[in-house]
Amino acid sequence: MKISNYQFANEEVVLDFHHYEACQFNTCRLVVLGHGDFAFERCEITNCEFTFAGPAASSIKTMATIYHQMGDQGKALIEGTFNQIRNAAGNSPA
């Protein structure tokens, strides 16, 4: 669903399956569930936090486990994943 020119304030916003265009987010909790893609286009995000729930939270927990329990190899694997994310910035929707 595309949402355009909307102002979100002091609320929880589930991002999955939404394309936000020219929206403003102020002091919001932005929730990624991991069920579908989302996108931001020309949006302003101020004093917000990202949180992860459902499958997305499981992915984050898996990455944390690899990082902390697999020694240097685990750290290198997760850092490599972050480098892929950094190098792919802006190439596709989240």
N, C-alpha and C positions, 0 to 999 in steps of 0.2 A: 504494500500500500504506500502511495506517495503522499507525504504530508509537507505542505509548503507554507512558508511565511507564518509559522505558528510560534508563540512564545510559551515555553514550558518554565515553570518556576516552582521550586520547593515540592517536587513530586518525584515519584518513581516512574521511569519510562523504560518499558521493555523494547529493546531495539530490534529483535528478530523480525524478519519479513517486512521491514519498513525502509523507505528511502526518504530521508529528511532533506529538504531543500530550503535554504535561506531561513532556517529556524534558529531560535535563540533558546539556549538551555542555561538556566541560572539556578544554582544550588540544587541540582537534581541528582538522583541516584540513577545512573544509566546501567541497565541490567542486560547482560548478554546471556541468553539461555543456551545457545548453540544449536537451535533447531533450524535456523535459516539465516541467509545473508541479510546484511543491512548496509546502508550507505549514508554518508553525510556529504552534502554538497553546499558549499558557501554557508555553513552554519557557524554560529558563535557559541562556544561552550565556556562558561564561567563558574568557578567554584563548584564543579561537579565531581563525582566519583564514579568510576566504573566498578561494577560488581559482577560476579559470575555465579550462575546457578545452573542446576540441571547438568546436562552433558558438558557444557562449557566449564563448570566447576570441576567436574571429573577430569577433564583434560588438564586444567591447571594443577590439580592435586597430583596427577600422574607425572607432570613435568617437575614438580617440587620433589617428589619421591626420587625420581631419576637423579636430579641435581644433588640431593643431600645423601643418598644412600649408595651411589655407584662410584664414589671417589672421583678422581680426576677425569676418567672417561665419561662419567655422567655429566660432570660440569661442562666438559668440552662439547658434548652432544647438545645440551640445552643452550649454551652460548652460541653454537652453530645455528640453532633454530632461531635465536634472536637476531643473528646476523642476516639470515634469510628474510626475516620480517623487515629489518631495516632496509635491505636492498630492494625489497619489493614494494616499498611505500608508494601508494597512489596508483599501483598498477591494476588493482581490482577491488571490488567491494569487499568489506569485511565478511 
